[in-house]
């Protein structure tokens, strides 16, 4: 029963989108270049959303270990490359 509802909703939305495109195609194509230019700052904000929150950077933070990346904890402890020493 729920599957039929989603198919009906999808069909209705596809028909509405087709009708909207046929009736307003000239307006949409006129506005499209300006919409892309205006979306650039928004896309830029979303791209830089997680900066500074993904591990320790060199020279930043108060953790020991010299500011190495989170995946190199074995190197901090002297466990890699010193097995023969």
Residue frames as a rotation matrix with the C-alpha (Angstrom) as fourth column:
UNK 1
0.568 0.823 0.000 0.00
0.823 -0.568 0.000 0.00
0.000 0.000 -1.000 0.00
UNK 2
0.504 -0.440 -0.743 2.77
0.110 -0.821 0.561 2.44
-0.857 -0.364 -0.365 0.87
UNK 3
-0.546 -0.745 0.383 4.62
0.455 0.120 0.882 1.57
-0.703 0.656 0.274 -2.34
UNK 4
-0.048 0.639 0.767 1.60
0.986 -0.092 0.138 2.63
0.159 0.763 -0.626 -4.40
UNK 5
0.808 0.336 -0.483 1.51
0.472 -0.861 0.189 5.96
-0.352 -0.381 -0.855 -2.59
UNK 6
0.022 -0.897 -0.442 5.15
0.044 -0.441 0.896 6.70
-0.999 -0.039 0.030 -3.42
UNK 7
-0.623 -0.193 0.758 4.66
0.717 0.248 0.652 5.73
-0.314 0.949 -0.016 -7.08
UNK 8
0.365 0.855 0.370 1.62
0.919 -0.394 0.005 8.00
0.150 0.338 -0.929 -7.29
UNK 9
0.721 -0.167 -0.673 3.45
0.218 -0.867 0.448 10.86
-0.658 -0.470 -0.588 -5.63
UNK 10
-0.382 -0.924 0.019 6.44
0.229 -0.075 0.970 10.43
-0.895 0.375 0.241 -7.94
UNK 11
-0.382 0.322 0.866 4.16
0.924 0.158 0.349 10.38
-0.025 0.933 -0.358 -11.00
UNK 12
0.719 0.689 -0.088 2.36
0.693 -0.720 0.021 13.52
-0.049 -0.077 -0.996 -9.86
UNK 13
0.435 -0.636 -0.637 5.66
0.052 -0.689 0.723 15.34
-0.899 -0.348 -0.266 -9.20
UNK 14
-0.586 -0.652 0.481 7.06
0.497 0.180 0.849 14.29
-0.640 0.737 0.218 -12.58
UNK 15
0.008 0.687 0.726 3.94
0.983 -0.139 0.121 15.56
0.184 0.713 -0.677 -14.33
UNK 16
0.850 0.289 -0.440 4.04
0.419 -0.877 0.234 18.84
-0.319 -0.383 -0.867 -12.42
UNK 17
-0.004 -0.936 -0.353 7.73
0.116 -0.351 0.929 19.30
-0.993 -0.038 0.110 -13.25
UNK 18
-0.568 -0.163 0.807 7.07
0.777 0.216 0.591 18.64
-0.271 0.963 0.004 -16.94
UNK 19
0.455 0.814 0.360 4.19
0.865 -0.500 0.036 21.11
0.209 0.295 -0.932 -17.00
UNK 20
0.716 -0.252 -0.651 6.27
0.217 -0.805 0.551 23.71
-0.664 -0.536 -0.522 -15.14
UNK 21
-0.371 -0.923 0.102 9.16
0.333 -0.029 0.943 23.24
-0.867 0.384 0.318 -17.61
UNK 22
-0.352 0.287 0.891 6.92
0.935 0.072 0.347 23.57
0.035 0.955 -0.294 -20.67
UNK 23
0.662 0.735 0.142 5.19
0.721 -0.678 0.145 26.71
0.203 0.007 -0.979 -19.40
UNK 24
0.941 -0.282 -0.186 8.19
-0.141 -0.829 0.541 28.52
-0.307 -0.483 -0.820 -17.91
UNK 25
0.546 -0.767 0.337 11.15
0.816 0.577 -0.009 27.26
-0.187 0.280 0.942 -19.96
UNK 26
0.308 -0.431 0.848 12.16
0.480 -0.699 -0.529 30.71
0.821 0.570 -0.008 -21.21
UNK 27
0.714 0.009 0.700 12.15
-0.495 -0.701 0.514 32.20
0.495 -0.713 -0.496 -17.71
UNK 28
0.900 -0.381 0.209 14.10
0.090 0.633 0.769 29.30
-0.426 -0.674 0.604 -16.22
UNK 29
0.394 -0.788 0.473 16.79
0.916 0.297 -0.269 29.49
0.071 0.539 0.839 -18.88
UNK 30
0.410 -0.219 0.886 17.08
0.121 -0.949 -0.290 33.26
0.904 0.226 -0.362 -18.44
UNK 31
0.745 -0.031 0.667 17.59
-0.626 -0.378 0.682 32.97
0.231 -0.925 -0.301 -14.68
UNK 32
0.942 -0.291 -0.169 19.83
0.318 0.932 0.171 29.89
0.108 -0.214 0.971 -14.71
UNK 33
0.100 -0.975 0.197 23.22
0.537 -0.113 -0.836 31.65
0.838 0.190 0.512 -15.23
UNK 34
-0.102 -0.096 0.990 22.47
-0.573 -0.808 -0.137 34.12
0.813 -0.581 0.027 -12.43
UNK 35
0.851 0.443 0.282 21.33
-0.490 0.476 0.730 31.33
0.190 -0.759 0.622 -10.13
UNK 36
0.676 -0.673 -0.300 24.62
0.607 0.739 -0.292 29.47
0.419 0.015 0.908 -10.68
UNK 37
-0.226 -0.776 0.589 26.62
0.183 -0.628 -0.757 32.61
0.957 -0.064 0.284 -9.90
UNK 38
0.125 0.353 0.927 24.59
-0.797 -0.521 0.306 33.26
0.591 -0.777 0.217 -6.75
UNK 39
0.960 0.252 -0.121 24.98
-0.151 0.831 0.536 29.66
0.236 -0.497 0.835 -5.60
UNK 40
0.244 -0.952 -0.186 28.80
0.189 0.235 -0.953 29.85
0.951 0.197 0.237 -5.67
UNK 41
-0.408 -0.430 0.806 29.12
-0.676 -0.451 -0.583 31.48
0.614 -0.782 -0.106 -2.20
UNK 42
0.491 0.655 0.574 26.64
-0.870 0.407 0.279 29.00
-0.051 -0.636 0.770 -0.72
UNK 43
0.881 -0.237 -0.409 28.53
0.078 0.926 -0.370 26.04
0.467 0.294 0.834 -2.16
UNK 44
-0.090 -0.971 0.222 31.77
-0.115 -0.211 -0.971 27.54
0.989 -0.113 -0.093 -0.86
UNK 45
-0.111 0.116 0.987 30.34
-0.961 -0.266 -0.077 27.73
0.253 -0.957 0.141 2.67
UNK 46
0.840 0.478 0.256 29.26
-0.527 0.831 0.177 24.09
-0.128 -0.283 0.950 2.57
UNK 47
0.622 -0.679 -0.390 32.64
0.123 0.576 -0.808 22.96
0.773 0.455 0.442 1.23
UNK 48
-0.436 -0.853 0.287 34.50
-0.119 -0.261 -0.958 24.60
0.892 -0.452 0.012 4.13
UNK 49
0.505 0.794 0.338 31.98
-0.472 -0.074 0.879 23.52
0.723 -0.603 0.338 6.74
UNK 50
0.958 -0.055 -0.283 34.20
0.236 0.714 0.659 21.02
0.166 -0.698 0.696 8.54
UNK 51
0.225 -0.944 0.242 37.53
0.098 -0.225 -0.969 22.86
0.969 0.242 0.041 8.49
UNK 52
-0.390 -0.552 0.737 39.52
-0.650 -0.401 -0.645 22.61
0.652 -0.731 -0.203 11.70
UNK 53
0.237 0.569 0.787 37.46
-0.950 0.303 0.067 19.79
-0.201 -0.764 0.613 13.17
UNK 54
0.938 0.134 -0.321 39.15
-0.242 0.914 -0.327 16.74
0.249 0.384 0.889 11.69
UNK 55
0.575 -0.738 -0.352 42.15
0.770 0.634 -0.072 15.88
0.276 -0.229 0.933 13.80
UNK 56
0.560 -0.503 -0.658 45.18
0.301 -0.617 0.727 17.70
-0.772 -0.605 -0.194 15.07
UNK 57
0.893 -0.296 0.339 47.06
0.243 -0.317 -0.917 20.00
0.379 0.901 -0.212 12.73
UNK 58
-0.013 -0.979 -0.202 50.71
0.920 0.068 -0.386 20.89
0.392 -0.191 0.900 12.91
UNK 59
-0.851 -0.441 0.287 51.28
0.288 -0.847 -0.447 23.66
0.440 -0.297 0.847 15.36
UNK 60
-0.252 0.841 0.479 47.67
-0.691 -0.502 0.519 23.66
0.677 -0.200 0.708 16.54
UNK 61
0.629 0.613 -0.479 46.05
-0.075 0.661 0.747 22.07
0.774 -0.434 0.461 19.55
UNK 62
0.226 -0.521 0.823 47.35
-0.953 -0.294 0.076 21.21
0.202 -0.801 -0.563 22.96
UNK 63
0.980 0.104 0.167 47.92
-0.137 0.971 0.197 17.47
-0.142 -0.216 0.966 22.52
UNK 64
0.130 -0.982 0.134 51.34
-0.510 0.050 0.858 15.98
-0.850 -0.180 -0.495 22.82
UNK 65
0.276 -0.089 0.957 53.04
0.572 0.816 -0.089 14.24
-0.773 0.572 0.275 19.95
UNK 66
-0.670 -0.692 -0.271 54.13
0.231 -0.540 0.809 17.24
-0.706 0.479 0.521 17.92
UNK 67
-0.017 0.746 -0.665 50.83
-0.596 -0.542 -0.592 17.77
-0.803 0.386 0.454 16.12
UNK 68
-0.948 -0.309 -0.076 50.77
-0.252 0.583 0.772 14.66
-0.194 0.751 -0.631 13.99
UNK 69
-0.322 0.870 -0.373 47.79
-0.751 0.006 0.660 13.26
0.577 0.493 0.652 12.20
UNK 70
0.241 0.511 0.825 45.44
-0.939 0.339 0.064 10.96
-0.247 -0.790 0.562 14.11
UNK 71
0.939 0.195 -0.284 46.40
-0.289 0.893 -0.344 7.89
0.187 0.405 0.895 12.06
UNK 72
0.238 -0.940 -0.244 50.06
-0.089 0.230 -0.969 7.96
0.967 0.252 -0.029 13.05
UNK 73
0.726 0.089 0.682 49.81
-0.666 -0.154 0.729 7.14
0.171 -0.984 -0.053 16.76
UNK 74
0.912 -0.410 0.015 52.08
0.399 0.894 0.203 4.12
-0.097 -0.179 0.979 16.35
UNK 75
0.257 -0.858 0.445 54.90
0.546 -0.252 -0.799 6.34
0.798 0.448 0.404 15.14
UNK 76
0.364 -0.066 0.929 54.58
-0.570 -0.805 0.166 8.54
0.737 -0.590 -0.331 18.23
UNK 77
0.841 0.065 0.538 55.07
-0.509 0.437 0.742 5.57
-0.187 -0.897 0.401 20.52
UNK 78
-0.130 -0.982 -0.135 58.11
-0.968 0.097 0.230 4.29
-0.212 0.160 -0.964 18.70
UNK 79
0.152 0.264 0.952 56.47
-0.247 0.943 -0.222 1.04
-0.957 -0.201 0.209 17.67
UNK 80
0.954 0.189 0.233 56.92
0.176 0.275 -0.945 1.30
-0.243 0.943 0.229 13.92
UNK 81
0.707 -0.706 0.044 60.38
-0.157 -0.217 -0.963 0.83
0.690 0.674 -0.265 12.44
UNK 82
-0.019 -0.748 0.664 62.09
-0.936 -0.219 -0.274 0.05
0.350 -0.627 -0.696 15.74
UNK 83
0.901 0.416 0.125 61.44
-0.433 0.845 0.312 -3.69
0.024 -0.335 0.942 15.99
UNK 84
0.656 -0.710 -0.257 64.98
0.462 0.647 -0.606 -4.57
0.596 0.279 0.753 15.07
UNK 85
-0.007 -0.707 0.708 66.59
-0.254 -0.683 -0.685 -1.96
0.967 -0.185 -0.174 17.31
